[in-house]
């Protein structure tokens, strides 16, 4: 029973984070909103990957206007950003599954 309470608390936190201002929607509407948000996160992830690839090409072909250290810092920031977006996508997918199960349970 204690494990179930922890799980519900985790998903309550996920709802607070990913459904700001949308908590009054029905579960179906929440799922639709979260799917849209997941697509948006996918777009952000793709953009970040493209930016990192462009930094790598700039370093390889020495087409940079700043020092190497500047590009390493930018690469690190964008890599961290990609990691955080990936974890947000996992949380959103998990929350969609949870809300779907809640819908099916009644």
N, C-alpha and C positions, 0 to 999 in steps of 0.2 A: 504494500500500500504506500509505503514511504517513497518507493521508486516512482510510482505513478504521480505523486504530488510534485516531485522534482521535475518530472517530464512536463507536467502542466505549467509549472512556474517558468521553465525554459521557453515554452511556446508562448506564454503570456509576454515574456520579455521580447521575443521575436515579433509578436504582434505590435507591441509598443514601438519598436524600432522601425519596422517596415510598413506599418499601417497607420502612421501618424495622421490623425484627423479622419480616418476612415473606419474607425472601430464600430460605428453605428450601422455599417452595411451588413447585409446578410452574408452568410458564409459563401454562397455562390458568387456574390458580387466581390467579396474579398479575394476569392480565388482568381477571378478574372483580372482584378487589379494587380494581384501579385504576379500573374503570368505576364502582364504588360510590363511590370517593373523588372521582371527577370529578362525580358527581351531588351529592355533599356540597358541593363547591366551587361548583357552580351555585347551590345554595341560599344559600350564603354571599354570593355575588355579588348575587343578587336582594335579599337582606336589606339589603345595603349600599346598593344603588340606592334602595330604598324609604326608607332613613334619609336619604340625601342629598336625595331629593325632599321629604321632610318638612322638612328644614332650609331648603330653597329656599322652600317655602310659608310657613314661619314668618317668613322675611325679607321676602317679598313682602307678606304681610298684616300685618306688624309685630306678630306674636303672640309675640314672644320675651321671655324674662324676663332674659336677659343682654345684654350689649353686642354690637354687630354683629361686632366683632373675634373674639369667642368662637365665633360660628357660622362665620366664615371659617376659623378654625383647625380646627374640627371637620370642616367640608367638605373641607379639604385633607387631613386625616388619613384620612377615609373614601375620598376620591378615590384617594389613594395605596394604600390597602388594596385597592380595586377593581382597580387596575392590577396589583398583586402577585398577586391571586387569578387574574386573567386569564392572566398568564404561567405560573402554576402549572397551570392548566387546559391550556394549550398544551403544557407539558412532559409532563403526564400523557397527553394524546392522542398525542403523539409517541412516548412510551414504549410505549403500547398497540400502536401500529403496528409498532414495532421488535420487540416480543415476538411479535406475530402473524407477522411475516416470519420470525423465528427458528423459530417452530413449523412453518411451512410448509417451511422449508429443511431441517428435520430435526433 
